[in-house]
Amino acid sequence: MKKSKKVFIGVMLIMVAVSAQAQLHFGIKGGLNISSVKFSEDFLNAENVTGFHIGPLVELMIPYTGIGFDAAILYSQKGLYTQRENISTDYIDIPVNLKWKIGIPLIKGYLSAGPYASFCVSGADVWKIPGNLQMQVENKTFAAGLNFGAGVEVFGSLQVGFTYGLGLTNDYSVNKVGDIANGKSNLMSVTAALLF
Protein backbone atom coordinates (compact mmCIF):
# COMPACT_ATOMS: atom_id res chain seq x y z
CA MET A 1 0.00 0.00 0.00
CA LYS A 2 2.81 2.39 0.92
CA LYS A 3 4.59 1.57 -2.34
CA SER A 4 1.52 2.40 -4.43
CA LYS A 5 1.17 5.74 -2.60
CA LYS A 6 4.80 6.57 -3.36
CA VAL A 7 4.31 5.67 -7.03
CA PHE A 8 1.14 7.78 -7.18
CA ILE A 9 2.87 10.77 -5.55
CA GLY A 10 5.84 10.35 -7.88
CA VAL A 11 3.61 10.31 -10.97
CA MET A 12 1.73 13.38 -9.72
CA LEU A 13 4.99 15.28 -9.13
CA ILE A 14 6.20 14.43 -12.63
CA MET A 15 2.90 15.60 -14.13
CA VAL A 16 3.08 18.87 -12.20
CA ALA A 17 6.68 19.42 -13.28
CA VAL A 18 5.86 18.73 -16.95
CA SER A 19 2.79 20.99 -16.91
CA ALA A 20 4.83 23.77 -15.25
CA GLN A 21 7.39 23.50 -18.07
CA ALA A 22 4.78 23.16 -20.82
CA GLN A 23 4.90 25.75 -23.54
CA LEU A 24 1.52 27.45 -23.78
CA HIS A 25 0.86 29.86 -26.65
CA PHE A 26 -2.22 31.77 -27.70
CA GLY A 27 -2.68 33.12 -31.19
CA ILE A 28 -4.86 33.86 -34.17
CA LYS A 29 -5.35 31.63 -37.19
CA GLY A 30 -6.75 32.37 -40.62
CA GLY A 31 -6.66 31.20 -44.18
CA LEU A 32 -8.36 30.04 -47.36
CA ASN A 33 -10.90 27.19 -47.58
CA ILE A 34 -11.69 25.11 -50.65
CA SER A 35 -14.72 22.97 -49.85
CA SER A 36 -16.19 20.14 -51.90
CA VAL A 37 -19.20 17.88 -51.36
CA LYS A 38 -19.54 14.29 -52.56
CA PHE A 39 -23.12 12.96 -52.73
CA SER A 40 -24.14 9.31 -52.34
CA GLU A 41 -26.22 9.49 -55.54
CA ASP A 42 -25.58 11.31 -58.82
CA PHE A 43 -28.48 13.76 -58.47
CA LEU A 44 -26.38 16.85 -59.05
CA ASN A 45 -22.84 17.79 -59.95
CA ALA A 46 -21.38 19.86 -57.11
CA GLU A 47 -18.31 21.99 -57.71
CA ASN A 48 -15.81 23.43 -55.24
CA VAL A 49 -16.46 26.66 -53.35
CA THR A 50 -13.80 28.93 -51.87
CA GLY A 51 -14.14 30.77 -48.58
CA PHE A 52 -12.06 31.75 -45.58
CA HIS A 53 -11.62 30.90 -41.90
CA ILE A 54 -10.41 32.98 -38.97
CA GLY A 55 -10.34 32.73 -35.18
CA PRO A 56 -8.35 32.30 -31.98
CA LEU A 57 -6.23 29.28 -31.18
CA VAL A 58 -4.29 27.82 -28.27
CA GLU A 59 -1.25 25.55 -28.51
CA LEU A 60 0.26 23.51 -25.68
CA MET A 61 3.56 21.71 -26.27
CA ILE A 62 5.31 19.35 -23.85
CA PRO A 63 8.94 20.46 -23.56
CA TYR A 64 11.76 18.33 -25.02
CA THR A 65 9.32 16.01 -26.79
CA GLY A 66 8.04 18.03 -29.77
CA ILE A 67 4.58 16.65 -28.95
CA GLY A 68 1.54 18.69 -27.96
CA PHE A 69 -1.84 19.77 -29.18
CA ASP A 70 -3.64 22.78 -30.56
CA ALA A 71 -7.28 23.79 -30.53
CA ALA A 72 -9.13 26.64 -32.23
CA ILE A 73 -12.54 28.25 -32.60
CA LEU A 74 -12.85 29.30 -36.24
CA TYR A 75 -15.50 31.16 -38.20
CA SER A 76 -15.43 29.19 -41.46
CA GLN A 77 -17.14 29.62 -44.85
CA LYS A 78 -18.03 26.43 -46.72
CA GLY A 79 -20.59 25.30 -49.28
CA LEU A 80 -20.98 24.03 -52.82
CA TYR A 81 -21.75 25.35 -56.29
CA THR A 82 -24.25 23.63 -58.54
CA GLN A 83 -26.27 24.60 -61.62
CA ARG A 84 -25.66 28.35 -61.32
CA GLU A 85 -26.51 28.27 -57.60
CA ASN A 86 -23.87 29.11 -55.00
CA ILE A 87 -24.88 27.38 -51.75
CA SER A 88 -22.92 29.10 -49.00
CA THR A 89 -23.01 28.13 -45.33
CA ASP A 90 -21.06 29.59 -42.42
CA TYR A 91 -19.87 27.43 -39.55
CA ILE A 92 -18.12 27.66 -36.22
CA ASP A 93 -15.43 24.99 -36.49
CA ILE A 94 -13.74 23.56 -33.40
CA PRO A 95 -10.68 21.49 -34.37
CA VAL A 96 -8.53 19.77 -31.73
CA ASN A 97 -5.27 18.36 -33.11
CA LEU A 98 -2.41 16.33 -31.77
CA LYS A 99 0.75 18.03 -33.04
CA TRP A 100 4.32 16.85 -33.55
CA LYS A 101 7.14 19.34 -34.27
CA ILE A 102 10.66 18.53 -35.43
CA GLY A 103 13.57 20.76 -36.35
CA ILE A 104 15.80 23.49 -34.99
CA PRO A 105 14.42 26.34 -32.86
CA LEU A 106 14.35 28.86 -35.74
CA ILE A 107 12.47 26.65 -38.20
CA LYS A 108 10.46 23.50 -37.49
CA GLY A 109 8.24 21.25 -39.51
CA TYR A 110 5.05 19.92 -37.98
CA LEU A 111 2.41 17.26 -38.53
CA SER A 112 -1.04 17.39 -36.96
CA ALA A 113 -4.16 15.25 -36.85
CA GLY A 114 -7.37 15.21 -34.87
CA PRO A 115 -11.16 15.52 -34.84
CA TYR A 116 -13.27 18.59 -35.56
CA ALA A 117 -16.86 19.61 -34.93
CA SER A 118 -18.74 22.21 -37.01
CA PHE A 119 -21.88 24.11 -36.04
CA CYS A 120 -23.84 25.92 -38.77
CA VAL A 121 -24.48 29.57 -37.87
CA SER A 122 -25.83 31.03 -41.12
CA GLY A 123 -27.06 30.06 -44.54
CA ALA A 124 -30.51 29.00 -45.65
CA ASP A 125 -31.70 25.61 -44.47
CA VAL A 126 -33.17 24.63 -47.85
CA TRP A 127 -32.28 25.79 -51.37
CA LYS A 128 -34.37 25.27 -54.48
CA ILE A 129 -32.25 24.50 -57.52
CA PRO A 130 -33.04 27.03 -60.32
CA GLY A 131 -34.69 25.45 -63.34
CA ASN A 132 -35.56 22.29 -61.42
CA LEU A 133 -38.66 22.67 -59.26
CA GLN A 134 -38.47 19.05 -58.13
CA MET A 135 -35.02 19.27 -56.50
CA GLN A 136 -33.93 20.95 -53.28
CA VAL A 137 -30.75 20.92 -51.18
CA GLU A 138 -30.82 21.02 -47.38
CA ASN A 139 -27.83 21.72 -45.14
CA LYS A 140 -27.43 20.13 -41.71
CA THR A 141 -26.76 22.13 -38.54
CA PHE A 142 -23.90 19.90 -37.27
CA ALA A 143 -20.93 18.27 -38.96
CA ALA A 144 -17.88 16.35 -37.75
CA GLY A 145 -14.77 14.82 -39.23
CA LEU A 146 -11.01 14.40 -39.05
CA ASN A 147 -8.23 16.87 -39.86
CA PHE A 148 -4.79 16.00 -41.23
CA GLY A 149 -2.21 18.75 -41.55
CA ALA A 150 1.42 19.63 -42.18
CA GLY A 151 3.38 22.85 -42.20
CA VAL A 152 6.33 24.87 -40.97
CA GLU A 153 6.91 27.11 -37.97
CA VAL A 154 9.32 30.04 -38.24
CA PHE A 155 10.89 31.83 -35.24
CA GLY A 156 8.50 30.02 -32.89
CA SER A 157 5.67 32.42 -33.68
CA LEU A 158 4.54 32.06 -37.32
CA GLN A 159 3.04 28.83 -38.64
CA VAL A 160 2.07 28.25 -42.27
CA GLY A 161 0.46 24.99 -43.27
CA PHE A 162 -1.99 22.89 -45.24
CA THR A 163 -4.94 21.00 -43.71
CA TYR A 164 -7.25 18.41 -45.22
CA GLY A 165 -10.60 17.93 -43.45
CA LEU A 166 -12.30 14.60 -44.10
CA GLY A 167 -16.03 14.81 -43.40
CA LEU A 168 -17.52 11.88 -41.50
CA THR A 169 -21.12 13.12 -41.19
CA ASN A 170 -23.70 14.01 -43.82
CA ASP A 171 -23.57 17.79 -44.18
CA TYR A 172 -26.12 18.14 -47.02
CA SER A 173 -29.03 16.18 -48.45
CA VAL A 174 -30.62 16.44 -51.89
CA ASN A 175 -34.31 15.62 -52.31
CA LYS A 176 -35.40 14.80 -55.85
CA VAL A 177 -39.00 13.64 -56.18
CA GLY A 178 -38.87 11.76 -52.90
CA ASP A 179 -35.40 10.22 -53.48
CA ILE A 180 -32.76 11.48 -51.05
CA ALA A 181 -28.99 11.60 -51.53
CA ASN A 182 -26.65 12.58 -48.69
CA GLY A 183 -23.44 14.55 -49.11
CA LYS A 184 -20.27 14.71 -47.05
CA SER A 185 -18.01 17.78 -47.12
CA ASN A 186 -14.28 17.65 -47.56
CA LEU A 187 -12.21 20.75 -46.92
CA MET A 188 -8.74 21.76 -48.06
CA SER A 189 -7.30 24.75 -46.23
CA VAL A 190 -4.16 26.85 -46.50
CA THR A 191 -3.60 28.42 -43.09
CA ALA A 192 -1.37 30.87 -41.30
CA ALA A 193 -1.20 31.28 -37.54
CA LEU A 194 0.51 33.93 -35.43
CA LEU A 195 1.40 32.80 -31.90
CA PHE A 196 1.95 35.17 -28.96
C-alpha angles and dihedrals in degrees: 000000000000090000093054090050090052091049091048092049090046092052091047092051091050091050091050091048092049093047090049089054095042116122109236119188132176123200151142126266131197142155152126125308126204108189128189132181126210115199126208091230131038096246095128140005108240120198130200122277126204124218140142141251132208138168149111124300139188126208126193119188127185108230121249092009105075087222126118142111141255132206132187143182107219134184100219134186117213138153143115140264121226136161096346091313120116107205106198125182129178122215141184103229121199111192121180113190136184106225133201121192127192132177142058122319094260097051129016135173120221141195123200138182136169148116128293136197124205127199119195112232103170142010129085117290094223131026126195112218110236113246092016113080092178097060130072135169122217126194123213123232096227133043135173138184148132130287126211119186147169134183149127134272120211124199090349092280111067122063124184119182153142125247131191116200115202111202116223099177131060106262098177138023129200119209115200115174092324096317113114128204122187125215132206121205124228120192132201114193136184107204142185125193130190114205124203 
